[in-house]
């Protein structure tokens, strides 16, 4: 039973983390636009100054990209909170029922991984080369910490406890 509660608290923590990032981004929206703009425009790229594709220009696209990030962070957070609530409802259920209830945790982890791996590593890191600037490199490394933590915790949550 203790292990189940630990898993619930970890899922709850992941939800709060995702929501806190979304809310901090909303509270600092101008900084978000600046950061996302610096990544998408590929500003100050000295190591790889050229791209095989394109950089994004225009405030409208930068704002849309920023809100996609924020909304996906919030969605991941809400899904994790919903997953925690579902787990709490089944905390005393047989092992097979509790195990099946974990599926919402996996959906939430998938959304969160799409944000911090898909958006930050694949698009930001590989496509827009955000690692070339100190600001981009910091976010690139931080995003690894977020999605790696989420994946490790999700693997732990998936383990059978009974």
C-alpha positions, 0 to 999 in steps of 0.5 A: 500500500505504501508503494502505491501511495508513493506512486500516486505522489510521484504522478501528482508531482509530475502534474504539478511540475508541468503545470508550474512550468506552464503557469510560470511561462504565462506569468513571464510571457514576454520572456517566453516570446523572446526565448522562443523567438531567439530559437526560431529565428536562429539568432546568434548562431556562430557554430552552424550559421547556415541551415538546410531548411529555414528559420522562422520570422514573424511575431505571429508564428513565434507567439503561436509556437509559444502558446503551443508549448504552454498549452501542451505543458498545461495539458500534460500537467492536467493529465497527470493530475487526472491520472493521480486522481484515478489512482487514488480512486483505485488505491485499495483495488486488486493489483490488476485493476490498479495496474490498468488504472496507470494508463492515464499516467502513460498518456500524460507522460507521452504528452510531456515527452512530446513537449520536452523531447519532441519540441525542445530536442527534436525541433529546438535542438536538432532543427533550430540548433538552439544549443548554439547560444547560452540561453538555448543551451540552458533550456536544451539541457534543462528539457533533458532533465524534465523528460528524463525524470518523467520517463524514469518516474513513469517506468517506476510507476509502471512496475507492479507493486503487489 
